[in-house]
């Protein structure tokens, strides 16, 4: 990839799942998810799944998000079967960027796209679980820590020192 070439987001399709899985295996070896679990999420919320590709069409990252309940998160590698009847937020399940794609405009552009999709579904904001010490990066994008209580404490436990975070949608 040329130094001046920035990957761009496009809608993820089923044909992108193998590349997303390849990136996931490289970047998240401690948190594997079966292909069919990711495929289910894509099927349930295609408007909130993206793949970042460079000018040669090579995948450099992906994003998985779906409507969910505030202060809650699904278990990793588990089928969710259906989206909640009354979702409140867009849960950002995963954003994985290869090192060559980090530090540029991809995350702000993603949050803009996700804000538009969330607004179209009358959702109020975003939530996510920051892993690998990534909360510092998410702070730079306007997220703040949410004090985990009750069930959320148990949901975060398998991720080690994960931090649950939230923020409003980008302005229109």
Secondary structure, 3 states (H helix, E strand, C coil): CCCCCCCEEEECCHHHHHHHHHHHHHHCCCCCCCHHHHHHHHHHCHHHEEEEECCCCCEEEEEEEEEECCCCCCCCCCCCCCCCCCCCEEEEEEEEECHHHCCCCHHHHHHHHHHHHHHHCCCCEEEEEECCCCHHHHHCCCCEECCCCCHHHHHHHCCCCCEEEEEECCCC
